[in-house]
Amino acid sequence: MLYVVGLGPGSQRLMTQEAIQIIKNTHTIVGYATYVRLIEDMLEGKELVVTGMRGEIERCQKAIDIAVTGKDVAVISSGDAGIYGMAGLLFELAGKQSPHVDIKVIPGVTASIAAAAALGAPLMNDFCHISLSDLMTPWEVITKRVDAAAAADFVICLYNPRSKGRPNNLREALNIILKYKSPDTIVGLGKDVARHKEIDKVMTIETLDETEVNMTSIVIVGNKNTYVQDGRMITPRGYTL
């Protein structure tokens, strides 16, 4: 069996019991170096296959090759493996593989859920996820999605919001959002959520300091009814026109 395991945002206390059990019972673990470090105290005596940044295809193919031999193998992914994680790529590659490989996805807590819990309750009405990384999706498509989500006044969870190689994508996305939302719209920033240096801040679009945002951050932009209570970001369950 080839398991695809979502580790959650970074802390073992937010891992599911099923994820912990699969890692405990599987001898061969495949993962990106950063994710392996998150659970290194769980990996003693295990066979590790570790690759660096952008080694996704290599990791997945190695895991498939191991599974074909009849061994159980677990590919680890941060957050939920089915949300911007490794599950899709594994299914894609395995579909071209002979013989057949059985894949089981083990869900995990994704960044938006973990950040929302730390920030308050911002996801109580309709919301969407949009990644600002244009490595796999053309920027023109991303901007259309941001425009549509903002026009519909969704609460918007922005994944991969800003990096050294993409310093302006967040600002461009916020400028699109400002066509439809007020500068006073409430925004939540979760950075290194559930990790040692976690930062959680509530602000507005206007007061958001982009220099605080990086690839380990998630930005949650509220809808027009989102408000601040006791420093927490709250979106009512109902929507007022």
Residue, then its C-alpha position, 0 to 999 in steps of 0.5 A: m500500500l502507498y499511503v499519502v499522509g497529511l501531517g497538518p500544519g507542523s505540530q504533532r498535536l494537530m496530526t490525526q490519530e490515523a496519520i500517527q498510526i500509519i507513520k508508526n506502522t510503515h517502515t519506509i517514509v518518503g518526504y521533503a526534507t523540511y517535512v521529515r524534520l517536523i516528525e524526526d522523533m517518530l522516524e527512528g529506525k525507519e528507511l527514509v527517502v528524502t529530497g529537496m525543494r521542487g523534488e516532488i516528481e522524484r519523490c512520488q516516483k520513488a514511492i511508487d517504485i517501492a510500492v510496486t515491490g510489495k512494500d508499504v510506503a508513506v509519502i508525507s505532506s504538510g497540511d492535507a495531502g489532498i489540498y495543494g499536497m502530494a496526493g494528486l501527483l501520486f495518482e497521476l503518476a500511478g495511473k501510468q504505472s504498471p502494475h497497479v499501485d493501491i493508494k490511500v490518502i490520510p487527511g490532515v489539518t490544512a493551513s486555513i483551518a489551523a490559522a482560522a482556529a488561531l485567529g478566531a472564527p473567520l470561516m463561518n460563511d462561504f470561503c475559498h482557497i486560492s494559491l498565489s503560486d504561479l509555478m503550476t497555474p498561469w498568473e492570468v488564471i489566478t487573477k481571474r479567480v481572485d477577481a471572481a472570489a472578491a466580486a462574490d465577497f467570499v472569505i478568501c484564504l490565500y495560500n503561498p501568498r509571497s516569496k522572494g521569487r514572487p514578491n509582488n503577487l500578494r500586492e497584485a491580488l490585494n489590488i484586485i480584491l480592493k476593486y470590490k472590498s473596502p480597505d477596512t476589510i478585516v484580514g488575518l495573517g497566520k505565519d508558521v502556524a502550530r510551529h515554534k515561531e507562530i505569529d497570528k495577527v488581525m488587521t485590515i487590507e490597508t494596514l497589512d504589512e506585506t513584508e511580514v508575509n512569506m511562504t509559511s504564511i496564510v492570509i485570510v481576507g474577510n467578507k464585508n460582514t467580518y469583524v473584530q471581537d476581542g482581537r479575534m477575526i469573526t465572520p458571522r454565519g449569516y450574510t447581510l446584504 
